Amino acid sequence: MSSTVPSASARPQAPWKSLFNEHISKMPSPEFVLGTVGSAPKGSPTPLVPRVRFCIFRGFWTELPENKHNDAERNPAVYESDLPTFTTDVRMEKVGQIFGTSPGHAESSEQTQGSGGGGPVEAVWWIKETGTQWRIKGRAYVVSRDIEGGDESSGVRTVKSEVGKRMRLVDESKEKDWSWSRELTAIFGNQSPTIKGSFRNPPPGKPTTVAQDNQDLKLDAKVDDLHDPVARQNFRLVIIIPESVEQTDLNDPANGRRFLYTYDENTDAGWKTEELWP
């Protein structure tokens, strides 16, 4: 593993994670609403506006869910984390918004093609099976194929540093055998052939009247190749670093509860917990 990743903390897992996982397991599909901040249209009274869309929770970073159909080589179980992940296409607007509101303030699409980011996001799950809403606020980092294997850009160094701070080392004996790029490929492999094929779609949001120069791009493609050059060029993993988590239990109106978990690196547990009115 790259030396740019700081030593993982010895803290236990977040106090909200077990219940969150239990609730997510009851959903037919772990969909959530992701909010980002985007640039407002010209002439707007404010420079920034909210943007939301549905995404699919892909598990916690370094804890890839088992999938018997995934032929990708897996990393050894060296790390754990409390960092939710989802996948996206680099051509989607959310990627530019994550980069554009980051400390680096990317201003062009060329600056959003690799790993990096750090912009603010908010993710909300409504789990009707338990009558619970989960809200995670934090920063999002994008992981691309440049995460290993060449000269490290400032974006790569930022991702490894910021994400690495929140990765817990659980098996020091195999730490050198763990690879960022292997994890990224395994996550790509965990997607269905249809989802992997979606990264070969024509440019999202572009007019259908515009002629396509790239004949490799088409709807309803199926991809099995873990290293399909077109799909992997567009595939991105996004890691959310939570700063606060809210669990609102509305199952019983007479006994509604809200719990606020706030990340605090100065505490032994790493989190402060408050009970609030719902």
N, C-alpha and C positions, 0 to 999 in steps of 0.2 A: 504493500500500500504506500502511496506517495507520502513523503515526509512532510508535505504541506498540511496534512491533516493533524490537528492537535490531538494529544492524548485524550481519550474519552473519559468522561466523568464516571466516578464510582457510584453515583446516585442511583436509587431504585427507579423503576419505571414510574411515569406520571400517575398520580392517584386517580385520574379519570379514565385511564386507558382501558382497563379490564372491562368496566361497565360499557364503555363506548363500543369495544369490540363485541361484547355480548349483544348489544342492541343492533349493531350493524348486521350481525349474523342472522337476524330475524327478517331482514329486508329481502324481498325477491330480487332486487337489484340495488346495489349501494349508491344510488344517485344522490347528488347534492347540488346545491346552487352555489356557484362561485361568483363573487363580486370582485371586480377590479376597478381601477380608476383610469379613465382615458381622457384624451384631449377633447375639449369641447369644440363644436363646430365654429367656424369663423363668425364673429359677430355676437357670440353668446356673452351674457353678462358675467360668466364665471369661466376661468380657464380650464377647469376639470369637471368631468361628469362621471357618474357611476355607470358601470356596465356589468350585466349579469348574464349567466347562461348555466345550463345543466352540465355536469361532468360526472364521471364515474370514479369512485374511490378505488384505488388499485392496491391498497394495503399500506403498511408502514415501511418506510425506507429501511433497507437491509433485512426485511422480514418478508421476503417474497412468498406469496401463497403457493401451496403445492398445486401442480397441474400436470397430470399424467400425460397430457398431449404436448407438453413443452420439452423439446429435445435439447434445449440450450444447456450448456455447462453451467452449474450453479456454484456460487461461492460457498466456502465453508461457513458455518454459523458462528461468525466471529463477532458480529455487532448486533445490537438491538437499538431501537430508537422510538421516539414518540412523534415522528414526523410523517404526517399523511402525504400520500402521493396521488397523482393522476397523470394521465398521458394526454398529449395534444400534438397538433400539427404546427410546425414552425410558421406556417403561412396564416394561421389563425390570428385574429386581432389581439387575443389575450396575451400572446407572447410579447408583442410590441408594447402592450400596456404594462406588463411586468417589468420590462427593461426600461421603459420610458419614465416610470415613477420610482426607479431605483436610485441609489446614491450616485450612480454613474450617469443618469439621465440620457440614455441612448436617444439619439435624434433621427437616426436613419435605419432602414431595414438591414443595411450591411452590418450594423452594430448589434443586431439581435440574432445573428445566425449561429453563434456558438453558445457555450455555457456561460451563465452569468445571471444577472437580474438582481432581485432583492426588493422588488416593489411590494406595496401593501396589498393584501387580499383578505377576503372574508369568505368562509365556507360554512354553509348551513344545511344540516340534515333534518328533515322531519320524518320521524320514525313512528308511523301511525300504529304499528304493532305494539309499541310500548307507551304510546302517548307522550313521547319525549322529543324535544328539539335540542339539537346540539349545534353550537355556534363556535367556530374556531377563527380567531383573528391572528394574523401574523404576517410574515414575509415569505415570498415565493422565489425559489431559485430554479432555473432551467438547466437541465443536463443534456448535453449534446455529445456527439461522437468524439469531439475534441477533448473530452474529459481526461483521456490518457493517450499516450503514444506519440507525443511530439512536444514542441516547445510550449510551455504553459502560458496561456494568455492571462491577463489580469482577471478576466471573468472566471476562468478555470480555478485560479488561485483563490478567488473570493468564494466560490461554491465549496471548494474543499475545506476552506477555513471555517466558514460560517456553519455549514452542515456538519462538518467534523466535530465541532464543539458540542453538538447535541447527539453524537453517536456514542453508545455505551459499549465498551469493550468487555466481552464475556468469555473470550477464549484467546488469551495472549499468545498461546503456543502456535496459532495458525494465522496470526495477524499479517505476516508477510505474504501469505497465500491469497489474501483478499484483494480484489480488483474492482475499481469503479466501472471500467468498461465491460467486464464480465457481468456485473450486476445489471448494467444498462441493457445488454443484449438479452439476458435472461428475462427481464421485464418485457422487452419487445416480444420475446417468444411466448410469454404468458397470454398474449392477445390472441383472439381467434383469427383464422385466415381472413375473414371478412374485415375485421378491424385492422389487421396489418395491411390488407389491401386498400383500406381507406386512405392510407398515406400516399397512394398513387392516384388519388382523385385529381381532377382538374383544379386549378387554384380556387380555394374557397372564397365565395363572395364576389368573384369576378363575373362580369356579364357573359352569358352564354353566347352572345353574338360575336364575341372576340375570338378570332381564329386561334386554335391551339397549335403552336409550333412543335411541342413535345408530344409525339405520338405514344409515348409510354404512359401518359396520363389518361385515365378513363375511369368511369364509374363502375362499381360492382366488381372490381378486381379481387382475386383471391391470392393471397401470398402465404407460402409456407417457408420460403427461404429466409433464414435468420439474418442474412446479410444482403438481402435484396437492395441494390444500390439506390433505387429511386425511393422506396419506402423508408429506408434508413436515413436518407438525406433529409427527409421531412419529419421523421419521428423525433419527439422530444418527451422527456420525463420532467415533471414539475414536482418539486419537493416543497412542502409548506413547513416553515418553522413557526410553531405556535407561540404566541406571546400571551394569549388568554384563551380560555375555553369555558363556555357556559353550557350547563346542562339544565334545561327547564322541563320539569316533570309536570305534565298537565293531565295525567291519567285520572286523577281524582280531584275535581274542582274544589272540594272542601279542604283538601290538604296539598294544594299545589306548592311546589318547591323549586327554587332556582339556586344552583351552586355555581359560583364563579371561581375558577382556578387561574391564578396569575403566575406566570413563570418568574422566579426570583432565584438567580444563581447564587445569591448570598445565603440561602437556607440549605440545610442538609438534605431536605427532600427535593429541593429545586422548585417547589411550587407552594404558593399560599392559597388556602381555601377559605372562602366566605360563603355563608348561606344567606340568600337574599329573598325578598318577596318576589313571587313569579311575575 
